[in-house]
């Protein structure tokens, strides 16, 4: 009779172990699935799947009304990013040339990709010299980077400030 109990106890132990393993596996799969769903419904204001668009107005800057900037792709790090370029005016004067890039995880990746040299921190941006000899500044908000080039003899601080207004306007669209 004790042999029957031992066999029955062993079978019960095996069944409980198998059931526990199945429950643990199910929990792991559920956690993985929930994590992937949470990542796909990110609160990012600008998912990379939608075309990046420059806002018509950013603060007191207005985009050239005759231009129709359209997004393109560019290499960024080991992947691809969308980019769009446009000129903003203040009144009737050209003020700021911008290139918006998305997705951007950090400003230094844009600086590296564009070959910007003599890089230094200016306010909330990174500024340096582009290969054409122009001073440029890169700012980032959310997953969008904006490269700004002053066209009205602005200081680097002013270019960072205006570029920040543009990147915030892009993110809030």
C-alpha positions as protocol buffer text, in pm:
chain_id: "A"
residue {
  index: 1
  type: UNK
  ca { x: 0 y: 0 z: 0 }
}
residue {
  index: 2
  type: UNK
  ca { x: 288 y: 235 z: 66 }
}
residue {
  index: 3
  type: UNK
  ca { x: 414 y: 175 z: -291 }
}
residue {
  index: 4
  type: UNK
  ca { x: 83 y: 299 z: -427 }
}
residue {
  index: 5
  type: UNK
  ca { x: 106 y: 611 z: -210 }
}
residue {
  index: 6
  type: UNK
  ca { x: 468 y: 675 z: -316 }
}
residue {
  index: 7
  type: UNK
  ca { x: 376 y: 640 z: -684 }
}
residue {
  index: 8
  type: UNK
  ca { x: 70 y: 858 z: -638 }
}
residue {
  index: 9
  type: UNK
  ca { x: 275 y: 1121 z: -449 }
}
residue {
  index: 10
  type: UNK
  ca { x: 543 y: 1120 z: -721 }
}
residue {
  index: 11
  type: UNK
  ca { x: 281 y: 1160 z: -993 }
}
residue {
  index: 12
  type: UNK
  ca { x: 117 y: 1444 z: -801 }
}
residue {
  index: 13
  type: UNK
  ca { x: 455 y: 1614 z: -754 }
}
residue {
  index: 14
  type: UNK
  ca { x: 530 y: 1584 z: -1126 }
}
residue {
  index: 15
  type: UNK
  ca { x: 187 y: 1720 z: -1222 }
}
residue {
  index: 16
  type: UNK
  ca { x: 222 y: 2016 z: -984 }
}
residue {
  index: 17
  type: UNK
  ca { x: 571 y: 2088 z: -1120 }
}
residue {
  index: 18
  type: UNK
  ca { x: 447 y: 2077 z: -1480 }
}
residue {
  index: 19
  type: UNK
  ca { x: 150 y: 2300 z: -1395 }
}
residue {
  index: 20
  type: UNK
  ca { x: 379 y: 2550 z: -1218 }
}
residue {
  index: 21
  type: UNK
  ca { x: 616 y: 2556 z: -1518 }
}
residue {
  index: 22
  type: UNK
  ca { x: 323 y: 2621 z: -1755 }
}
residue {
  index: 23
  type: UNK
  ca { x: 196 y: 2905 z: -1532 }
}
residue {
  index: 24
  type: UNK
  ca { x: 545 y: 3062 z: -1514 }
}
residue {
  index: 25
  type: UNK
  ca { x: 586 y: 3033 z: -1892 }
}
residue {
  index: 26
  type: UNK
  ca { x: 243 y: 3189 z: -1943 }
}
residue {
  index: 27
  type: UNK
  ca { x: 329 y: 3481 z: -1715 }
}
residue {
  index: 28
  type: UNK
  ca { x: 658 y: 3539 z: -1902 }
}
residue {
  index: 29
  type: UNK
  ca { x: 478 y: 3536 z: -2238 }
}
residue {
  index: 30
  type: UNK
  ca { x: 208 y: 3772 z: -2106 }
}
residue {
  index: 31
  type: UNK
  ca { x: 467 y: 4016 z: -1969 }
}
residue {
  index: 32
  type: UNK
  ca { x: 655 y: 4010 z: -2301 }
}
residue {
  index: 33
  type: UNK
  ca { x: 336 y: 4074 z: -2497 }
}
residue {
  index: 34
  type: UNK
  ca { x: 229 y: 4360 z: -2267 }
}
residue {
  index: 35
  type: UNK
  ca { x: 575 y: 4516 z: -2292 }
}
residue {
  index: 36
  type: UNK
  ca { x: 566 y: 4508 z: -2671 }
}
residue {
  index: 37
  type: UNK
  ca { x: 219 y: 4664 z: -2672 }
}
residue {
  index: 38
  type: UNK
  ca { x: 328 y: 4940 z: -2436 }
}
residue {
  index: 39
  type: UNK
  ca { x: 626 y: 5017 z: -2660 }
}
residue {
  index: 40
  type: UNK
  ca { x: 414 y: 5035 z: -2973 }
}
residue {
  index: 41
  type: UNK
  ca { x: 172 y: 5280 z: -2810 }
}
residue {
  index: 42
  type: UNK
  ca { x: 445 y: 5519 z: -2703 }
}
residue {
  index: 43
  type: UNK
  ca { x: 345 y: 5864 z: -2589 }
}
residue {
  index: 44
  type: UNK
  ca { x: 594 y: 6009 z: -2836 }
}
residue {
  index: 45
  type: UNK
  ca { x: 434 y: 6298 z: -3015 }
}
residue {
  index: 46
  type: UNK
  ca { x: 602 y: 6209 z: -3341 }
}
residue {
  index: 47
  type: UNK
  ca { x: 611 y: 5842 z: -3428 }
}
residue {
  index: 48
  type: UNK
  ca { x: 859 y: 5770 z: -3703 }
}
residue {
  index: 49
  type: UNK
  ca { x: 587 y: 5607 z: -3915 }
}
residue {
  index: 50
  type: UNK
  ca { x: 423 y: 5941 z: -3994 }
}
residue {
  index: 51
  type: UNK
  ca { x: 597 y: 6189 z: -4224 }
}
residue {
  index: 52
  type: UNK
  ca { x: 782 y: 6465 z: -4044 }
}
residue {
  index: 53
  type: UNK
  ca { x: 631 y: 6805 z: -4122 }
}
residue {
  index: 54
  type: UNK
  ca { x: 764 y: 7154 z: -4054 }
}
residue {
  index: 55
  type: UNK
  ca { x: 502 y: 7374 z: -3888 }
}
residue {
  index: 56
  type: UNK
  ca { x: 388 y: 7679 z: -4085 }
}
residue {
  index: 57
  type: UNK
  ca { x: 453 y: 7895 z: -3778 }
}
residue {
  index: 58
  type: UNK
  ca { x: 690 y: 7853 z: -3486 }
}
residue {
  index: 59
  type: UNK
  ca { x: 667 y: 8145 z: -3247 }
}
residue {
  index: 60
  type: UNK
  ca { x: 717 y: 8455 z: -3461 }
}
residue {
  index: 61
  type: UNK
  ca { x: 887 y: 8254 z: -3737 }
}
residue {
  index: 62
  type: UNK
  ca { x: 689 y: 8167 z: -4051 }
}
residue {
  index: 63
  type: UNK
  ca { x: 790 y: 7908 z: -4307 }
}
residue {
  index: 64
  type: UNK
  ca { x: 841 y: 8024 z: -4664 }
}
residue {
  index: 65
  type: UNK
  ca { x: 483 y: 8016 z: -4798 }
}
residue {
  index: 66
  type: UNK
  ca { x: 604 y: 7933 z: -5151 }
}
residue {
  index: 67
  type: UNK
  ca { x: 799 y: 7627 z: -5043 }
}
residue {
  index: 68
  type: UNK
  ca { x: 656 y: 7281 z: -5004 }
}
residue {
  index: 69
  type: UNK
  ca { x: 921 y: 7098 z: -4797 }
}
residue {
  index: 70
  type: UNK
  ca { x: 884 y: 6723 z: -4830 }
}
residue {
  index: 71
  type: UNK
  ca { x: 1049 y: 6462 z: -4610 }
}
residue {
  index: 72
  type: UNK
  ca { x: 1332 y: 6244 z: -4727 }
}
residue {
  index: 73
  type: UNK
  ca { x: 1549 y: 5987 z: -4552 }
}
residue {
  index: 74
  type: UNK
  ca { x: 1907 y: 6010 z: -4437 }
}
residue {
  index: 75
  type: UNK
  ca { x: 2146 y: 5773 z: -4264 }
}
residue {
  index: 76
  type: UNK
  ca { x: 2166 y: 5823 z: -3890 }
}
residue {
  index: 77
  type: UNK
  ca { x: 2385 y: 5597 z: -3683 }
}
residue {
  index: 78
  type: UNK
  ca { x: 2322 y: 5241 z: -3798 }
}
residue {
  index: 79
  type: UNK
  ca { x: 1972 y: 5317 z: -3928 }
}
residue {
  index: 80
  type: UNK
  ca { x: 1769 y: 5563 z: -4129 }
}
residue {
  index: 81
  type: UNK
  ca { x: 1590 y: 5879 z: -4022 }
}
residue {
  index: 82
  type: UNK
  ca { x: 1340 y: 6111 z: -4185 }
}
residue {
  index: 83
  type: UNK
  ca { x: 1449 y: 6465 z: -4255 }
}
residue {
  index: 84
  type: UNK
  ca { x: 1286 y: 6776 z: -4394 }
}
residue {
  index: 85
  type: UNK
  ca { x: 1443 y: 7114 z: -4465 }
}
residue {
  index: 86
  type: UNK
  ca { x: 1287 y: 7458 z: -4483 }
}
residue {
  index: 87
  type: UNK
  ca { x: 1350 y: 7828 z: -4439 }
}
residue {
  index: 88
  type: UNK
  ca { x: 1176 y: 8036 z: -4176 }
}
residue {
  index: 89
  type: UNK
  ca { x: 1119 y: 8408 z: -4210 }
}
residue {
  index: 90
  type: UNK
  ca { x: 1073 y: 8683 z: -3956 }
}
residue {
  index: 91
  type: UNK
  ca { x: 864 y: 8939 z: -4135 }
}
residue {
  index: 92
  type: UNK
  ca { x: 994 y: 8945 z: -4491 }
}
residue {
  index: 93
  type: UNK
  ca { x: 1353 y: 8857 z: -4398 }
}
residue {
  index: 94
  type: UNK
  ca { x: 1507 y: 8511 z: -4404 }
}
residue {
  index: 95
  type: UNK
  ca { x: 1581 y: 8420 z: -4044 }
}
residue {
  index: 96
  type: UNK
  ca { x: 1655 y: 8050 z: -3999 }
}
residue {
  index: 97
  type: UNK
  ca { x: 1731 y: 7753 z: -4220 }
}
residue {
  index: 98
  type: UNK
  ca { x: 1631 y: 7430 z: -4044 }
}
residue {
  index: 99
  type: UNK
  ca { x: 1660 y: 7062 z: -4105 }
}
residue {
  index: 100
  type: UNK
  ca { x: 1435 y: 6853 z: -3882 }
}
residue {
  index: 101
  type: UNK
  ca { x: 1534 y: 6489 z: -3829 }
}
residue {
  index: 102
  type: UNK
  ca { x: 1341 y: 6201 z: -3669 }
}
residue {
  index: 103
  type: UNK
  ca { x: 1397 y: 5971 z: -3485 }
}
residue {
  index: 104
  type: UNK
  ca { x: 1687 y: 6117 z: -3291 }
}
residue {
  index: 105
  type: UNK
  ca { x: 1792 y: 5970 z: -2958 }
}
residue {
  index: 106
  type: UNK
  ca { x: 2057 y: 6234 z: -2886 }
}
residue {
  index: 107
  type: UNK
  ca { x: 2188 y: 6550 z: -3053 }
}
residue {
  index: 108
  type: UNK
  ca { x: 2540 y: 6414 z: -3081 }
}
residue {
  index: 109
  type: UNK
  ca { x: 2425 y: 6148 z: -3330 }
}
residue {
  index: 110
  type: UNK
  ca { x: 2313 y: 6425 z: -3568 }
}
residue {
  index: 111
  type: UNK
  ca { x: 2636 y: 6617 z: -3507 }
}
residue {
  index: 112
  type: UNK
  ca { x: 2840 y: 6306 z: -3591 }
}
residue {
  index: 113
  type: UNK
  ca { x: 2635 y: 6215 z: -3901 }
}
residue {
  index: 114
  type: UNK
  ca { x: 2665 y: 6566 z: -4047 }
}
residue {
  index: 115
  type: UNK
  ca { x: 3037 y: 6593 z: -3976 }
}
residue {
  index: 116
  type: UNK
  ca { x: 3000 y: 6905 z: -3761 }
}
residue {
  index: 117
  type: UNK
  ca { x: 3334 y: 7002 z: -3605 }
}
residue {
  index: 118
  type: UNK
  ca { x: 3449 y: 7229 z: -3320 }
}
residue {
  index: 119
  type: UNK
  ca { x: 3138 y: 7124 z: -3128 }
}
residue {
  index: 120
  type: UNK
  ca { x: 3052 y: 7300 z: -2805 }
}
residue {
  index: 121
  type: UNK
  ca { x: 2752 y: 7324 z: -2575 }
}
residue {
  index: 122
  type: UNK
  ca { x: 2556 y: 7648 z: -2621 }
}
residue {
  index: 123
  type: UNK
  ca { x: 2251 y: 7681 z: -2400 }
}
residue {
  index: 124
  type: UNK
  ca { x: 2036 y: 7373 z: -2462 }
}
residue {
  index: 125
  type: UNK
  ca { x: 2204 y: 7282 z: -2791 }
}
residue {
  index: 126
  type: UNK
  ca { x: 2525 y: 7167 z: -2953 }
}
residue {
  index: 127
  type: UNK
  ca { x: 2684 y: 7415 z: -3193 }
}
residue {
  index: 128
  type: UNK
  ca { x: 2976 y: 7380 z: -3428 }
}
residue {
  index: 129
  type: UNK
  ca { x: 3104 y: 7431 z: -3781 }
}
residue {
  index: 130
  type: UNK
  ca { x: 2950 y: 7256 z: -4080 }
}
residue {
  index: 131
  type: UNK
  ca { x: 3172 y: 7150 z: -4374 }
}
residue {
  index: 132
  type: UNK
  ca { x: 3051 y: 7454 z: -4572 }
}
residue {
  index: 133
  type: UNK
  ca { x: 3200 y: 7682 z: -4304 }
}
residue {
  index: 134
  type: UNK
  ca { x: 2864 y: 7781 z: -4157 }
}
residue {
  index: 135
  type: UNK
  ca { x: 2795 y: 7777 z: -3786 }
}
residue {
  index: 136
  type: UNK
  ca { x: 2512 y: 7536 z: -3706 }
}
residue {
  index: 137
  type: UNK
  ca { x: 2331 y: 7434 z: -3389 }
}
residue {
  index: 138
  type: UNK
  ca { x: 2148 y: 7112 z: -3307 }
}
residue {
  index: 139
  type: UNK
  ca { x: 1868 y: 7092 z: -3052 }
}
residue {
  index: 140
  type: UNK
  ca { x: 1645 y: 6799 z: -2961 }
}
residue {
  index: 141
  type: UNK
  ca { x: 1302 y: 6748 z: -2807 }
}
residue {
  index: 142
  type: UNK
  ca { x: 1123 y: 6414 z: -2772 }
}
residue {
  index: 143
  type: UNK
  ca { x: 1257 y: 6212 z: -3068 }
}
residue {
  index: 144
  type: UNK
  ca { x: 1307 y: 6509 z: -3304 }
}
residue {
  index: 145
  type: UNK
  ca { x: 1631 y: 6692 z: -3371 }
}
residue {
  index: 146
  type: UNK
  ca { x: 1654 y: 7030 z: -3543 }
}
residue {
  index: 147
  type: UNK
  ca { x: 1967 y: 7159 z: -3710 }
}
residue {
  index: 148
  type: UNK
  ca { x: 1947 y: 7539 z: -3731 }
}
residue {
  index: 149
  type: UNK
  ca { x: 2154 y: 7782 z: -3938 }
}
residue {
  index: 150
  type: UNK
  ca { x: 2110 y: 8151 z: -3866 }
}
residue {
  index: 151
  type: UNK
  ca { x: 2054 y: 8361 z: -4179 }
}
residue {
  index: 152
  type: UNK
  ca { x: 2035 y: 8705 z: -4011 }
}
residue {
  index: 153
  type: UNK
  ca { x: 2370 y: 8724 z: -3829 }
}
residue {
  index: 154
  type: UNK
  ca { x: 2225 y: 8577 z: -3509 }
}
residue {
  index: 155
  type: UNK
  ca { x: 2445 y: 8472 z: -3221 }
}
residue {
  index: 156
  type: UNK
  ca { x: 2469 y: 8099 z: -3154 }
}
residue {
  index: 157
  type: UNK
  ca { x: 2249 y: 8152 z: -2848 }
}
residue {
  index: 158
  type: UNK
  ca { x: 1981 y: 8305 z: -3073 }
}
residue {
  index: 159
  type: UNK
  ca { x: 2008 y: 8017 z: -3323 }
}
residue {
  index: 160
  type: UNK
  ca { x: 1966 y: 7767 z: -3037 }
}
residue {
  index: 161
  type: UNK
  ca { x: 1667 y: 7962 z: -2905 }
}
residue {
  index: 162
  type: UNK
  ca { x: 1494 y: 7986 z: -3244 }
}
residue {
  index: 163
  type: UNK
  ca { x: 1571 y: 7621 z: -3325 }
}
residue {
  index: 164
  type: UNK
  ca { x: 1423 y: 7522 z: -2990 }
}
residue {
  index: 165
  type: UNK
  ca { x: 1101 y: 7709 z: -3075 }
}
residue {
  index: 166
  type: UNK
  ca { x: 1084 y: 7516 z: -3405 }
}
residue {
  index: 167
  type: UNK
  ca { x: 1150 y: 7173 z: -3250 }
}
residue {
  index: 168
  type: UNK
  ca { x: 886 y: 7234 z: -2982 }
}
residue {
  index: 169
  type: UNK
  ca { x: 636 y: 7334 z: -3252 }
}
residue {
  index: 170
  type: UNK
  ca { x: 712 y: 7012 z: -3446 }
}
residue {
  index: 171
  type: UNK
  ca { x: 665 y: 6796 z: -3137 }
}
residue {
  index: 172
  type: UNK
  ca { x: 337 y: 6965 z: -3046 }
}
residue {
  index: 173
  type: UNK
  ca { x: 178 y: 6901 z: -3389 }
}
